[in-house]
């Protein structure tokens, strides 16, 4: 009898667990559907507001090289170039630093220092973007004005330095998580071969984590492209092509923020929806690339297992 009672109790707990899991699955499904509907609604809204530009044949005015609303020029291509230049420059600064930090965490630093460094990186993710911009305005901008000897200090280089600090934790944490998944046997084998810590990272760990490195870089790029406050506060907001690192620029995100705050009826306002559609599509392409990379990695691991 006690065994039978115990079996019935286990069965009741199992059924309750099944019901709770079913509710969780339904909740996740509903949340997924709501998210999908919201994303498609945003896309439909952007396309609907962009359609008048296509039907009236005015899309060429927006996709041009000159922005001067008072003179009837509404080209957003300088802002597109500014976003691309700022994102690539910030990524080129943050990515090597992230690789170095991960090398410290995994092969050079041990114990308290490694834990402290990782905690510091995680703390950086909690700092609001406006704090980075505010500190940069009062500390970095005057220094850049002195060091460069030209311009106001609100420049492409200043914004890139600030933005690199913003995206650094994202790259580090993604790459760190991928390196932690590497089989410890591989580390032991590399140590048994007599490889130094730097050689282990260069010839063993980084090649194995190559897809994680790519995903970390792409996520950092997406974070940089989508940021608004850094470029708005530090880049200078000059709608011109980035011809020099000490020149002021304007990005698409800053352009949206500036025009929304000052206009709501002119052609300049219509250009916002083209800029928003471009940012939306860029984010979608980045997400698709990450999903394809992850799927490719799973297929490779499955082939190796068989």
N, C-alpha and C positions, 0 to 999 in steps of 0.2 A: 504493500500500500504506500509506504513512504516513497518508493521509487516512482510509482504511478503518479503520486501528487507532484513530485518534482518534475516529471516529464510534462504534466499538464501546465505547471507554472512556466516552464521553459517555452512551451508552445504559445501560451498567452503573451509572454514577452516578445516572442518572435513575431506574432501577428501585430502587436502594437508597434513594433519596430518597422514592420512593412507598411503600416498605415502612415506612420510619421514620415517615412521615406517617400511615400506616394505624395503626401502633401508638399514636401520639399520640392519634388520633381515638378509638380503642378505650379508651385510658386515661381520656380526658376523659369518654367516655360512661359508663364504669363509675363514675367519681367523681361524675358527675351523678346516676346512679341511687342510689348510696349516700346522697348528700345528700338526695334526695327521700324515700327510705325513712325516713331519720332524722327529717326534718321531720314526715312523716305519723305516725310512731310517737310523737313528742312530742305532737302534737295529739290522737291517740287516747288517750294516757295521761292528758292533762289532762281530756278529755271523760269518760273512764271514772271518774276520781276525783270529778268534779263530778256525775255521774249520781245518786248517793245523795241529794244535796241536792234534786234535782228529784223523785225518786220518793217521798221522805219529806215533800215539801212544805216544806222548810226553806230554800229558796233566798231567800225573803223576809227571813229573819233576817240573811243575809249582805248582801243588797242593801238595807240600811237605813242610817240616818243617825247611828247611835250605836255607838261601840266601847267596851265595858267588859266584858271577859271575866269578871271576878269577879261582875258583876251579871247575866250571861247575855245580854249584847248583843254581837253580832259583826258589826256593819255596817262595810263597807269603803268606802262612798261618801265619807266624809271623806278617805280616802287617795286615792281617784280624783280628787277635787277638788284635793288637794294636788299630785298629779303634774301635772295639767293647768295649775294656776296657776304652779308652778315652771318648767315647760317653756316656757310662753308668755312669762313674764317674762324668763327667760334668753335666749330667742330674740329678744325685743324689744331686749335689750341687745347681743347679739352680732351681729345682722344688720346694723345701721347701721355698726358698727365694721368688719365684713367688707367692706362696700361701700366704705368709706373706704380701707381697706388696698388693695383691688383698684384703686381710682382712683390711689393712689400708685404701684402697681406698673406700671400700663399707660400713664399719661399724664403724671404729675408727676415721679416719681423715675426716674432713669436710672443706668446703670452700677453702681458698687459698692454704693450705698445700696439699690437695688432688689434686687440679688442677696442682700445681707445681710438685708434684711427678709424675703424669701422663705425664706431658710435658717432664719431665726428661727422663722417660722411652721411650717415642717416639723419643726424641733426640738421645738416644743411638742407635736406629735402623739406624740412618743416619751416624754414625761413621764408616769409612771404616775398614775392618778387619785388614788391614796391620797396622793401628794405634794401635789397641789392641796388636798385636804381637810386634810392635816396643817398646811400653811403657813397656810391660812385659819383654822384653830382658834387658832393662836398669834399671828397678825398681824391678821387681819380682824375676828374675833369681838370682841376687846377694843375695837377702834376703833368698831365698830358699836354696842357697848354704851354707849360714851361719846357718840357723835354722836346716837343716837336718844333717849337719856335714858330708855329704857323697855325692859323685857324683859332677857333674859340675853345677847343678842347672837346666840344660835342661832335664826335666824329665816328667814322666807321670803326677805327681801331679801339676807341674807348668803349663803344657799345659791344664789340666783339669780346674784349677782355671781361667785361661784366657778364655777358651772356655765357661765356665759357664756364664761369663759376656756377651759373645757374644749371647748366646741363651736365656738369661734371658728376654729381651724385647719381643721376639717372644712368649714365654709362657705366660707372663703377659698380653699382648694385646689380645691374643686369649681367655684366661680365663676371662679377664675383659669384653670383648664383650659378652661372654655367660652369665655372671652374670648380665649384664645390661638388658638382655632380660627376666629376671625373673619377674613375675607379682608383682607389688607393693603391691597388696592385701596380698600376702604371707608374705611380710616383715611386714606389719601392723599387721597381725594376730600373727606373732611371737613376736612382741613387746607387743601386748595385753596380751599374755600369760606370760609376765614377763621375757622373755629370755634376758640374757645379750648379748651385741654385739658379744662376742666370741661364746656363745652358739648358736646364730642365724647362724653364719657362719658354725659352726661345725655340727649342727643338722638339719639345714633347707636349707641354700643356697648351701653349697657344695654338699649335697646329690642330690638336684634338678639339679645342674649343673654337675653331674658326667660324662656325656658324653663329655661335653666341657672340663673337666679336662683331660680325656683320650686323646682327640684330641690335646689339648695343649701339653701334654707330648710327644705324637708321633711326632708332628711337631717339637718340640724342639730336639728330638732324630734325626730326619731326617736332621735338620740344622747342628747338631753336626757331623753326619756321613759324610756329604758332604763338610765340611769345609777343606780347603787346607792350607791356610797361617799360621794359628795358630800352627798346628802340624809341619809344615815345619820350622817355625822360633823358636819354643820353646820346642818341644818334644825331640829333640836330634838326630832324624833320624837314630837310631840304629835298624837294622832289627832283633829284638829278641823278644821273648815272654815276656810280661809284668809281671815279677815275683815279682816286688816291686814298690811301688809308687815313689821312688826316682831314679829308673832306666830310662834310655832313651829308647824311642820306636820309631817306624816308622809306619805310617798309610798308607792305600791304596792310599789316595789322594796325600800324600807327596811322596809316591813311584812313582806314575805316573809323578809328576812334576820333580823329580830328574832324572829319567831314560830318559824322553823325552829330557831333557837338555843335556844329555851326550851320548846318543846312539840312533841308528836308524836301525840297521841291525842284531843284535845278538838275541839270545834266550831271553835275558833280555827285549829287545824291544817287543818280542812276548807276554811276560807275562803281558804287559800293557793292552792288549785287554781283557785278562781274568779278570784283576782287574777292568777294565772299565765296563765289562759285569756284574760283581758282584755288583758294585755300582749302575748300571742302574736298575738291578732287585730289589735291596734293596729299591731304591727310588720308584719303581713301587709298591712294596708290601706295603710300607708306605702310598702311595696315595690311594691304593685300600682299605686299612684298614680304612682310614679316611672317604672315601665315604660310606663304609658299616656302619660305626658308625653313620654318619649323616642320612643315610636312615633308620636305625633301630630306631633312635630317632624320626623321622617323623612318622614312623608306630606306635610307642607307643603313641605319642600324638594324632594320628588319632583314635586309639582304645579308648583312654580315652574320646575323644570328643563324640564318639557314645555311 
